[in-house]
Amino acid sequence: MQYTNYLKWALLGGLGLVFFIPFIVAGGSVAPNMFFPYITGKNFAFRLLVELLFGLYVLLALREPKYRPRASYMLWAFGAFVLWMGIATIFSVDPAKSFWSNFERMEGYITVLHLFVYFLMVGAIAMAERWWDRLFQVSITAGSLQALYSLGQLFHIGGLTPSSQSGARLDGTYGNATYLAVFMLFNIFLTLFMLVRQSHKRDALTANILYGLALVLQVSVLYYTQTRGALLGCIGGIVIAAIYIVWNLPAGRQEARGGEWRVLRKVSLYGLGAIVILVGLFFTLRQTSFVQHSETLSRLASISLSSNNARFQIWNMTYQGFKEKPLLGWGQENFNFVFNKYYQPAMYNQEQWFDRAHNQFLDWLIAGGLPAFLLYISLFGLAVWVIIRSSALSIPEQAILLGLLAGYAFNNLFVFDDLMSSVYFIVLIAFVHSLSAAKLPGFMFLSRPLGDRAIAVAAPVVLVVVLLGAWTLNAPGIARAQNLLVALMTQVPVQDGRGGISPAPKDPKVQLQQFQVALGEGTWPDSSLGKQEGTEQLLQYASNLATAKSVDPSVKQDAANLAQSATQALLQARPHDARIELFYGAFLDTYGQRPQALEILNAALADSPLKQQIMFEISVVYLNGGDVKSALPILQKAFTEEPSYNDARIFYAAGLYYDGDNKTADALLTEGFGTLLVDDTRLLQVYVNTKQFGRLVAIWKNRVDANPNDAQTHVGLAAAHFAAGDKTGAITELERAAALDPTLAAQVQSLIGQIRDGTLK
């Protein structure tokens, strides 16, 4: 029976290994290059690891009944949640995407299933082996290593810097500051939990020093992520924990460890007082340079409860969507349907394609309706109930776990879960489950262990099922993530004449073939994972090819045909997706298919009636076809829906100029910008097309006044003078440009010669 010992330790090691998954980035080192490297590598690794561990777990549980799942209210609630989300997936707006998700998020029902399996395993194994302390210590180790890496980004050690999308905010190996912040939030409270839990042991001093160092690292990184929800959640969770300690210790179990608990109670009281003072000082000083010059503090000071807050606007859209589908919801990964349908014009200055409510509670409300929302909340409620009633936890331990739940819940009011925050929540509720678990009824699982012979028969069956399942669930997605990234690369390494390697532009025909591979049937048995993202990338690539003069027309046509067939297939699987319809309509217009483009774009506008971006695209199609009269009402609607949107004002003014109504257009610009000389590239093109060269020259003169030493600005003014028929002014500006940048001298002299002899067109 020694093999059961091997299985046990493999499972314990594998369950702890999950905490190191955040270090995986699919960038060609730890994991192969894949599309969305910060997301795909971690999620595929988690899925594969859970599938492998589940095979081992099944064999161990069959042989040793003590490792089989135990019953608890938490198990039933989580099981009911998973079951309900399965039903919601079947009846979702797009069942395939609800199950598979996409590369950007890698969530979907498939992740829910893997999380439930992880819950069953960690709850059973860690409880049977009483390995929770070790598991938490592994997590704290991973958190500390991640903190060290992140602080390396802060101080640029070894060339480390945050990713481009995070700016100055630390994001570790997550590529996202918010995800790193929640990871640190969990580890801060787990470290506090272990500090309290082991404070009475003989080696407490050494442990306390190590935990203290870990806390310093984790809190520092949390601060420099500048993530407001996690920061406030951490502070709020500590306040909740302190209040619970102060409230319960006098009448609780203080007598058992009286001196120690009295000190802790005093620390909690002083801590609460300090937090109150610090919060008061912050609100008093929030407008001072000290706060405003700190990126983290200034972000906290910028929090607004105004009704114009983007979060509140999105939550209102979520409520409207919930009222439409209150029972089963819209399915996972389908929030964009709600966002587009109930989009409000005041959101013009925000992300135009929200795919989450940015509130995890509301995300489940939309994904699975009211039952999913209530079941998700019940996980928090049951956890609180079990923690408070547990005799296995001391008052301080209860306080810290309650603080963690409160901090995490607060954070989830403003963001959505990523893989690791979901994993940590699963670990937390699995721990709570272990505090109240009892044996399942005998009819649900075998009550007796299987013999060695039976295990010998079961092992190859389990192996085949696990390998086949892992391939089916992961291989197609991994292949597409790799193939799509290859297709998106615009350059290939080639040997230069000196024996070295240098990048060269990729042959468009080769790149098109790579897109075809990425979007084809792919690795058996294939899945829809990544097809939307691949199609959108292909549409953009084909649109760029349309205007490329050096590309063979036959290649352009092949690209157009491939993009068209891929998009039509996607729209058939995912009808009424305004995002896809908008991209497709713009693509069709690029290839001159204006009637078809208008048909698709009008369908997009029906699916998202107030989205200005769609209105702009429809008006562009009309204007490209010379139909100003049809474009003008649409531009007017886009403007009147939200007059503060400057782009809508500019587009409407452009339409008026093309219609010959200069007076109304002038009034529109003056009202919005206080001048007629609005420096906007789109308006400059309008002035060229409508022969308003005086304004064109005036705007370029303003640019020269702002940047008198920029040679290219003088060249631009020269072009404006030439367009206006002022050859003398054009020559003067060209000569100034050459004086500022002698490298332009030859080109400038050639242009001047052409201007003088009348050959420049």
C-alpha positions in Angstrom: 0.0 0.0 0.0 3.0 2.3 -0.3 1.5 3.7 -3.5 -1.2 5.4 -1.5 1.5 7.3 0.3 3.0 8.4 -3.0 -0.5 9.5 -4.2 -1.1 11.5 -1.0 2.2 13.4 -1.2 1.7 14.0 -4.9 -1.7 15.5 -4.2 -0.4 17.6 -1.3 2.4 18.9 -3.4 0.2 19.6 -6.4 -2.4 21.4 -4.3 0.3 23.7 -2.9 1.9 24.1 -6.4 -1.3 26.0 -7.5 -0.1 29.0 -5.4 3.0 29.3 -7.7 0.9 29.4 -10.9 1.0 33.2 -10.9 4.7 33.1 -11.9 3.8 31.5 -15.2 3.8 33.9 -18.2 3.4 32.3 -21.6 6.2 34.2 -23.1 8.5 31.4 -24.3 10.5 30.7 -21.2 8.4 28.9 -18.5 5.6 28.3 -21.0 5.4 28.5 -24.8 4.5 31.8 -26.5 0.7 32.3 -26.5 -1.8 35.1 -27.1 -2.6 37.0 -23.9 0.5 35.5 -22.2 -0.3 36.7 -18.7 -3.7 35.0 -18.8 -3.5 31.9 -21.0 -0.3 30.4 -19.5 -1.7 30.6 -15.9 -5.1 29.3 -16.7 -4.0 26.4 -18.9 -1.5 25.4 -16.2 -4.2 25.5 -13.6 -6.6 23.4 -15.6 -4.0 20.8 -16.5 -2.7 20.5 -13.0 -6.2 20.1 -11.5 -7.1 17.4 -14.1 -3.9 15.5 -13.3 -4.5 15.8 -9.6 -8.1 14.7 -9.9 -7.0 11.5 -11.5 -4.6 10.8 -8.6 -7.3 11.9 -6.1 -9.9 9.5 -7.6 -7.5 6.5 -7.1 -6.6 7.6 -3.5 -10.2 8.2 -2.5 -11.3 4.8 -3.9 -8.6 3.1 -1.8 -8.8 5.3 1.3 -12.3 6.4 2.4 -10.9 9.1 4.7 -10.0 11.1 1.6 -13.5 11.1 0.2 -15.6 14.3 0.2 -17.5 15.2 3.4 -20.8 16.8 3.7 -21.4 20.4 4.8 -23.7 23.3 4.1 -20.8 24.9 2.2 -20.4 21.8 0.0 -24.2 21.8 -0.8 -24.3 25.5 -1.5 -21.2 25.4 -3.7 -22.5 22.3 -5.5 -25.9 24.0 -6.1 -24.1 27.0 -7.5 -22.1 24.9 -9.9 -25.2 23.0 -10.9 -27.2 26.2 -11.5 -24.5 27.8 -13.6 -24.4 24.6 -15.7 -28.1 25.1 -16.4 -27.6 28.8 -17.1 -24.8 27.9 -19.5 -27.1 25.6 -21.5 -29.7 28.3 -21.8 -27.2 31.2 -22.2 -27.2 33.7 -25.1 -24.1 32.0 -26.4 -23.6 28.6 -24.7 -20.3 27.9 -26.4 -18.6 31.1 -25.2 -20.3 30.7 -21.8 -18.5 27.4 -21.5 -15.2 28.1 -23.1 -14.8 31.8 -22.4 -12.0 33.6 -24.4 -8.2 34.1 -24.2 -8.5 37.5 -22.5 -10.5 36.1 -19.5 -10.1 32.3 -19.6 -13.1 31.9 -17.2 -16.4 30.4 -18.4 -18.2 27.4 -17.0 -15.1 25.2 -17.7 -13.2 27.2 -15.0 -16.2 26.9 -12.6 -16.0 23.1 -12.9 -12.2 23.1 -12.3 -12.6 25.3 -9.3 -15.2 22.9 -7.8 -13.0 20.0 -8.4 -10.1 21.8 -6.7 -12.5 22.6 -3.8 -13.4 18.9 -3.4 -9.7 17.9 -3.4 -8.2 20.5 -1.2 -11.2 20.2 1.3 -10.8 16.5 1.5 -7.0 16.1 1.4 -6.0 19.0 3.6 -8.7 18.1 6.2 -7.7 14.4 6.3 -4.0 15.2 6.7 -4.6 18.3 8.9 -2.4 20.1 6.4 -4.0 23.5 6.4 -1.2 25.3 8.2 1.3 23.9 5.8 -0.9 24.9 2.8 -1.2 28.5 4.2 2.6 28.6 4.7 3.2 27.5 1.1 0.8 30.3 0.0 2.7 32.9 2.2 6.0 31.7 0.6 4.6 32.2 -2.9 3.2 35.6 -1.9 6.5 36.7 -0.5 8.4 35.6 -3.6 5.9 37.5 -5.7 6.3 40.5 -3.5 10.1 40.4 -4.0 9.7 40.2 -7.7 7.2 43.1 -7.7 9.5 45.3 -5.6 12.2 44.5 -8.1 9.9 46.2 -10.6 9.6 49.2 -8.3 13.3 49.7 -8.0 14.1 48.4 -11.6 16.3 45.7 -10.3 17.7 43.5 -13.1 15.8 45.5 -15.7 12.4 44.6 -14.1 9.5 47.0 -14.8 5.7 46.8 -14.6 4.0 45.8 -17.9 3.1 48.5 -20.3 -0.6 48.3 -19.5 0.0 49.0 -15.8 2.1 52.1 -16.1 3.8 52.9 -12.8 1.6 50.4 -10.9 3.3 47.2 -9.7 1.8 44.2 -11.4 4.4 41.4 -10.8 4.0 38.4 -13.1 0.3 39.1 -13.4 0.5 41.9 -16.0 -2.4 43.5 -14.1 -2.0 45.6 -10.9 -5.5 44.7 -9.7 -4.9 41.0 -9.9 -1.6 41.3 -8.0 -3.4 43.5 -5.3 -6.0 40.8 -4.6 -3.3 38.2 -4.4 -1.5 40.3 -1.8 -4.8 41.0 0.0 -5.3 37.3 0.6 -1.7 36.6 1.6 -1.7 39.5 4.1 -4.6 38.0 6.0 -3.3 34.5 5.8 0.0 35.7 7.2 -1.8 37.5 10.0 -3.8 34.3 10.6 -0.7 32.2 10.9 0.9 34.8 13.2 -1.9 34.4 15.6 -2.2 30.7 15.1 1.4 29.9 15.9 2.2 32.6 18.5 2.0 30.2 21.4 4.3 27.6 19.9 7.9 27.1 21.1 9.5 28.4 17.8 7.1 31.3 17.8 9.9 33.9 17.8 11.4 32.7 14.5 8.0 32.2 12.9 6.9 35.7 14.0 10.0 37.2 12.5 9.4 35.4 9.2 5.7 36.3 9.1 6.5 39.9 10.0 9.0 40.2 7.1 6.4 38.6 4.8 3.8 41.2 6.0 6.1 44.1 5.3 6.7 42.8 1.7 3.1 42.1 1.0 1.7 45.4 2.4 4.4 47.3 0.5 3.5 45.7 -2.8 -0.3 46.2 -2.1 0.3 49.9 -1.6 2.3 50.3 -4.8 -0.3 48.5 -6.9 -2.4 51.6 -6.3 -5.5 49.5 -6.4 -8.2 51.3 -4.4 -10.6 48.4 -3.9 -8.0 46.1 -2.5 -6.4 48.8 -0.4 -9.6 49.9 1.2 -10.7 46.3 1.5 -7.5 45.5 3.4 -8.0 48.4 5.8 -11.7 47.6 6.2 -10.9 44.0 6.8 -8.4 44.9 9.6 -11.0 47.2 11.1 -13.6 44.4 11.1 -11.1 42.0 12.7 -10.1 44.6 15.4 -13.7 45.3 16.3 -14.5 41.6 16.5 -11.5 41.1 18.9 -12.4 44.1 21.1 -16.1 43.0 21.2 -15.6 39.3 21.9 -12.4 38.9 24.0 -13.8 40.3 27.3 -16.7 37.9 27.4 -15.1 35.2 25.4 -12.1 32.9 25.9 -9.8 35.5 27.3 -9.2 33.4 30.5 -7.5 30.6 28.6 -4.7 32.8 27.4 -5.5 35.9 29.4 -2.3 37.9 29.2 -1.7 37.3 25.6 -5.3 38.1 24.6 -5.4 41.3 26.8 -2.3 42.6 24.9 -4.0 41.7 21.6 -7.2 43.5 22.7 -5.2 46.7 23.5 -3.4 46.5 20.2 -6.7 46.2 18.4 -8.1 49.3 20.3 -5.0 51.3 19.6 -5.1 50.2 16.0 -8.7 51.3 15.6 -7.8 54.6 17.1 -4.9 55.0 14.7 -7.0 54.1 11.7 -9.6 56.7 12.7 -6.9 59.4 13.1 -5.2 58.5 9.8 -8.5 58.5 7.9 -9.4 61.9 9.3 -6.0 63.3 8.4 -6.3 61.9 4.9 -9.6 63.6 4.3 -8.3 66.8 5.8 -5.1 66.8 3.6 -6.5 65.2 0.5 -6.1 68.4 -1.6 -2.6 69.1 -0.4 0.5 68.6 -2.5 1.6 65.8 -0.2 -1.4 63.7 -1.2 -1.6 64.8 -4.8 2.1 64.1 -5.5 1.7 60.5 -4.2 0.3 58.3 -7.0 -1.4 55.9 -4.5 -2.8 58.6 -2.2 -4.0 60.7 -5.1 -5.9 57.7 -6.6 -7.6 57.2 -3.2 -8.4 60.9 -3.0 -10.0 60.7 -6.5 -12.7 58.3 -5.4 -16.1 59.8 -6.3 -19.6 58.8 -5.4 -21.0 61.0 -8.1 -23.9 59.6 -10.2 -21.6 60.1 -13.3 -19.2 57.5 -11.9 -18.6 54.9 -14.6 -19.1 52.0 -12.1 -22.6 53.3 -11.1 -23.6 53.7 -14.7 -22.5 50.1 -15.5 -24.3 48.8 -12.5 -27.5 50.5 -13.7 -27.1 48.8 -17.1 -26.6 45.5 -15.2 -29.8 46.1 -13.3 -31.7 46.7 -16.6 -30.2 43.5 -18.0 -31.2 41.5 -14.9 -34.8 42.7 -15.2 -34.9 41.3 -18.7 -33.5 37.8 -17.7 -34.0 37.5 -13.9 -34.0 33.7 -13.6 -31.3 32.2 -15.8 -29.4 35.3 -16.6 -27.5 35.9 -19.8 -24.8 33.3 -19.3 -21.1 33.7 -18.5 -19.1 35.9 -20.9 -22.2 37.6 -22.2 -22.2 40.8 -20.2 -21.3 42.7 -23.4 -24.8 42.1 -24.7 -26.2 43.8 -21.7 -23.7 46.6 -21.9 -24.4 47.3 -25.6 -28.1 47.1 -25.3 -28.4 49.4 -22.4 -25.4 51.6 -23.2 -25.7 55.2 -22.2 -24.1 58.0 -24.3 -22.6 59.5 -21.1 -20.2 56.5 -21.2 -18.4 58.0 -24.3 -15.1 58.7 -22.4 -15.0 55.1 -21.0 -14.0 51.7 -22.4 -16.5 51.1 -25.2 -16.7 47.3 -24.8 -17.1 46.4 -21.2 -17.4 42.6 -20.8 -17.8 42.7 -17.0 -20.0 44.6 -14.5 -16.8 45.4 -12.5 -18.7 44.0 -9.5 -18.3 40.2 -8.9 -21.7 40.0 -7.2 -23.4 41.7 -10.2 -21.4 39.6 -12.7 -23.0 36.5 -11.2 -26.4 38.1 -11.2 -26.1 38.7 -15.0 -24.4 35.4 -15.7 -26.8 33.1 -13.8 -29.8 35.3 -12.6 -31.1 35.7 -9.1 -30.4 32.1 -8.0 -26.7 32.3 -8.9 -26.5 35.7 -7.1 -28.1 34.3 -3.9 -26.0 31.1 -4.0 -22.8 33.2 -4.4 -23.7 35.4 -1.5 -24.7 32.3 0.6 -21.0 31.2 0.3 -20.0 34.3 2.2 -22.9 34.0 4.7 -22.2 30.4 5.4 -18.5 31.1 5.9 -19.2 33.8 8.4 -21.7 31.6 10.3 -19.3 28.6 10.5 -16.3 30.8 11.5 -18.2 32.4 14.3 -19.6 29.1 15.6 -16.4 27.1 15.2 -14.8 25.9 18.5 -11.6 25.0 16.6 -10.8 28.6 16.1 -9.7 31.2 18.7 -11.3 34.6 18.8 -8.4 36.3 17.0 -8.3 33.6 14.3 -12.0 34.1 13.8 -11.5 37.8 13.6 -8.8 37.6 10.9 -10.9 35.2 8.7 -13.9 37.5 9.1 -11.7 40.4 8.2 -10.4 38.6 5.1 -14.0 37.8 4.0 -15.0 41.4 4.5 -12.0 42.8 2.7 -12.4 40.4 -0.3 -16.1 41.1 -0.5 -15.5 44.9 -0.5 -12.9 44.5 -3.2 -15.4 42.4 -5.3 -17.8 45.3 -5.2 -15.6 47.2 -7.6 -13.7 44.5 -9.6 -14.2 41.0 -10.9 -12.3 37.8 -10.0 -9.3 36.5 -11.9 -8.1 32.9 -11.7 -6.0 33.3 -8.5 -8.5 35.4 -6.5 -11.1 32.6 -7.3 -8.6 30.0 -6.2 -8.0 31.7 -2.9 -11.7 32.1 -2.3 -12.1 28.4 -3.0 -9.3 27.6 -0.5 -10.9 29.8 2.1 -14.4 28.2 1.8 -12.8 24.7 1.6 -11.1 25.5 5.0 -14.4 26.7 6.4 -16.0 23.5 4.9 -13.5 21.4 6.8 -14.5 23.0 10.1 -18.0 21.7 9.9 -17.8 18.7 7.5 -19.4 15.3 8.3 -19.5 12.0 6.5 -21.7 11.9 3.3 -24.6 9.4 3.3 -23.4 6.0 2.3 -25.6 5.8 -0.8 -23.7 8.7 -2.4 -20.2 7.2 -2.3 -18.8 3.8 -1.7 -18.6 3.3 2.1 -15.8 0.7 1.9 -12.3 0.9 0.4 -11.5 -0.8 -2.9 -8.9 -3.5 -2.8 -5.5 -3.3 -4.5 -6.8 -5.5 -7.4 -9.7 -3.1 -8.0 -7.3 -0.2 -8.0 -5.0 -1.9 -10.4 -8.0 -2.2 -12.8 -9.2 1.4 -12.2 -5.8 3.0 -12.6 -5.4 2.6 -16.4 -9.0 3.6 -16.9 -8.5 6.7 -14.9 -5.3 7.4 -16.7 -7.0 7.2 -20.1 -9.9 9.3 -19.0 -7.6 12.0 -17.5 -5.3 12.1 -20.5 -8.2 12.2 -23.0 -10.0 14.8 -21.0 -6.9 17.0 -20.6 -6.3 16.8 -24.3 -9.9 17.6 -25.2 -10.3 20.5 -22.8 -6.9 22.1 -23.4 -5.0 21.1 -26.6 -7.2 22.9 -29.1 -7.1 26.1 -27.1 -3.3 26.0 -26.5 -2.7 25.4 -30.2 -4.9 28.3 -31.3 -3.3 30.6 -28.7 0.1 29.8 -30.2 -1.0 29.9 -33.8 -2.8 33.2 -33.4 0.3 34.8 -31.9 2.4 33.5 -34.8 -0.1 35.0 -37.2 0.0 38.4 -35.5 3.8 38.7 -35.8 4.5 41.1 -38.6 8.2 40.4 -38.9 10.3 37.3 -39.3 14.0 36.8 -38.6 16.2 36.6 -41.7 19.9 36.4 -42.2 21.5 39.7 -43.2 24.5 39.9 -45.5 26.9 40.0 -42.6 26.0 36.6 -41.2 23.7 38.0 -38.5 20.0 37.8 -37.9 17.7 40.8 -38.4 13.9 41.3 -38.6 12.2 41.6 -42.0 8.5 42.2 -42.9 6.5 39.0 -43.2 5.1 38.1 -46.6 1.4 38.9 -46.5 0.6 35.7 -48.2 2.4 33.7 -45.5 0.7 35.7 -42.8 -2.7 35.1 -44.3 -2.0 31.4 -44.3 -1.1 31.6 -40.6 -4.4 33.3 -39.9 -6.1 30.5 -41.8 -4.4 27.9 -39.6 -5.3 29.8 -36.4 -8.9 30.0 -37.3 -9.2 26.6 -38.9 -10.6 23.4 -37.4 -7.3 23.1 -35.6 -6.3 20.4 -33.1 -8.9 17.7 -32.5 -11.6 18.0 -31.2 -11.4 21.8 -31.6 -13.4 24.3 -29.6 -14.7 27.9 -30.0 -12.0 29.2 -27.5 -10.2 32.1 -29.2 -12.2 32.2 -32.4 -13.8 35.6 -31.8 -10.4 37.1 -30.9 -8.8 35.5 -33.9 -11.6 36.7 -36.2 -11.4 40.3 -34.9 -7.6 40.3 -35.4 -8.1 39.0 -39.0 -10.6 41.7 -39.7 -8.1 44.3 -38.6 -5.3 42.7 -40.6 -7.4 42.5 -43.8 -8.6 46.1 -43.4 -5.0 47.2 -43.2 -4.1 45.2 -46.3 -6.9 46.9 -48.3 -5.0 50.2 -48.2 -1.5 48.8 -48.7 -0.2 49.7 -52.2 2.6 47.1 -52.2 0.4 44.1 -51.6 -0.7 41.9 -54.5 -4.5 42.4 -55.2 -5.1 38.7 -55.3 -3.7 38.5 -51.7 -6.0 41.3 -50.7 -8.9 39.5 -52.2 -8.0 36.2 -50.4 -7.7 38.1 -47.1 -11.1 39.7 -47.7 -12.7 36.3 -48.5 -11.2 34.7 -45.4 -12.2 37.5 -43.1 -15.7 37.6 -44.5 -16.3 33.8 -44.2 -14.8 33.8 -40.7 -16.9 36.7 -39.5 -20.1 35.3 -41.0 -19.6 32.0 -39.2 -18.9 33.9 -36.0 -22.1 36.0 -36.3 -24.1 32.9 -37.0 -22.9 31.5 -33.7 -23.1 34.8 -31.9 -25.9 36.9 -33.4 -26.7 40.4 -32.3 -23.2 41.1 -31.0 -22.8 44.8 -31.8 -19.0 44.7 -31.4 -18.6 42.1 -34.1 -21.2 43.8 -36.3 -19.4 47.1 -36.0 -16.0 45.7 -36.9 -17.5 43.7 -39.8 -19.3 46.8 -41.1 -16.2 48.9 -41.1 -14.3 46.1 -42.8 -16.9 45.9 -45.6 -16.7 49.6 -46.1 -12.9 49.4 -46.5 -13.4 47.0 -49.3 -16.1 49.2 -51.0 -19.1 47.0 -50.1 -21.1 49.9 -48.8 -24.7 48.4 -49.1 -23.6 45.3 -47.2 -21.7 47.5 -44.7 -24.8 49.7 -44.0 -26.9 46.6 -43.5 -24.5 45.2 -40.9 -23.9 48.5 -39.2 -27.7 49.2 -38.9 -28.1 45.8 -37.3 -25.3 46.9 -34.9 -27.1 50.1 -34.1 -30.3 48.1 -33.4 -28.4 46.0 -31.0 -26.8 49.1 -29.3 -29.1 52.0 -30.1 -27.2 54.7 -28.3 -23.6 53.9 -29.0 -22.0 56.9 -30.8 -19.2 54.8 -32.2 -21.6 52.9 -34.4 -23.3 56.1 -35.5 -20.0 57.5 -36.5 -19.2 54.5 -38.6 -22.6 54.6 -40.3 -22.1 58.2 -41.1 -18.6 57.6 -42.5 -20.0 55.0 -44.9 -22.6 57.5 -46.1 -20.0 60.2 -46.5 -17.6 57.9 -48.3 -20.4 57.3 -50.7 -21.2 61.0 -51.1 -24.5 60.7 -49.4 -24.3 63.7 -46.9 -28.0 64.0 -46.5 -28.3 60.5 -45.0 -25.2 60.9 -42.8 -26.4 64.2 -41.2 -29.3 63.0 -39.1 -27.2 60.3 -37.6 -24.4 62.7 -36.7 -27.0 65.1 -35.2 -28.4 62.2 -33.1 -24.9 61.2 -31.9 -24.3 64.8 -30.8 -27.6 65.6 -29.2 -27.5 62.5 -27.2 -24.4 63.8 -25.4 -23.4 67.3 -26.3 -20.3 67.2 -24.0 -18.8 64.6 -26.3 -16.3 66.6 -28.3 -15.8 63.9 -31.0 -19.6 63.9 -31.6 -19.5 67.7 -31.9 -16.6 67.5 -34.4 -18.2 64.8 -36.5 -21.5 66.7 -36.6 -19.7 69.9 -37.6 -17.9 68.0 -40.3 -21.2 66.7 -41.7 -22.6 70.3 -41.7 -19.6 71.6 -43.6 -20.0 68.9 -46.2 -23.6 69.8 -46.5 -22.7 73.5 -47.0 -24.2 74.7 -43.7 -21.1 76.5 -42.6 -23.0 78.9 -40.3 -24.4 76.2 -38.1 -21.1 74.3 -38.1 -19.2 77.4 -37.1 -21.7 78.1 -34.3 -21.3 74.5 -33.1 -17.5 74.7 -32.9 -17.5 78.1 -31.3 -20.0 76.9 -28.6 -17.9 73.9 -27.8 -14.4 75.1 -28.2 -14.6 78.9 -28.0 -12.8 79.2 -31.4 -13.2 78.2 -35.0 -9.6 77.2 -35.2 -10.0 73.7 -33.6 -6.8 71.8 -34.1 -8.2 68.4 -35.0 -6.9 66.2 -37.8 -10.4 65.2 -38.9 -11.4 68.9 -39.3 -8.2 69.6 -41.2 -9.2 67.0 -43.7 -12.7 68.5 -43.9 -11.2 72.0 -44.6 -9.1 70.5 -47.4 -12.1 68.7 -48.9 -14.3 71.8 -48.7 -11.6 74.1 -49.8 -11.5 76.2 -46.6 -7.8 76.8 -47.0 -7.7 79.9 -44.8 -8.6 77.9 -41.7 -6.2 75.2 -42.7 -3.3 77.7 -42.9 -4.4 79.4 -39.7 -4.4 76.1 -37.7 -1.0 75.2 -39.1 0.3 78.6 -38.1 -0.9 78.0 -34.6 1.1 74.7 -34.6 4.2 76.5 -35.8 3.8 79.1 -33.1 3.6 76.4 -30.5 6.6 74.5 -31.9 8.7 77.0 -33.8 11.8 74.7 -33.9 10.0 71.6 -35.3 11.0 71.3 -38.9 8.1 68.9 -39.7 5.6 71.4 -38.5 7.0 74.0 -40.9 6.7 71.4 -43.7 3.0 70.9 -42.7 2.4 74.7 -42.9 4.1 74.8 -46.3 1.7 72.1 -47.5 -1.2 74.2 -46.2 0.1 77.3 -48.1 0.5 75.3 -51.3 -3.0 73.8 -51.0 -4.3 77.4 -50.6 -2.4 78.5 -53.8 0.2 80.5 -51.9 3.4 79.3 -53.5 5.5 82.0 -51.9 4.4 81.1 -48.4 5.0 77.4 -49.1 8.6 78.1 -50.3 9.3 80.3 -47.3 8.2 77.6 -44.8 10.1 74.9 -46.7 13.3 77.0 -46.4 12.7 77.4 -42.7 12.3 73.7 -42.3 15.6 73.1 -44.1 17.3 75.6 -41.9 16.1 73.8 -38.8 16.9 70.3 -40.1 19.7 70.3 -42.7 19.0 66.6 -43.5 15.9 67.9 -45.3 17.8 70.2 -47.5 17.9 68.0 -50.7 14.3 67.1 -50.4 13.3 70.7 -49.8 15.2 72.0 -52.8 13.5 69.4 -55.0 10.1 70.4 -53.7 10.8 74.1 -54.2 12.0 73.4 -57.7 8.7 71.6 -58.5 6.7 74.4 -57.0 8.4 77.0 -59.1 8.1 75.1 -62.4 4.5 74.1 -61.6 5.1 70.3 -61.7 4.2 69.7 -58.0 0.6 68.5 -57.7 
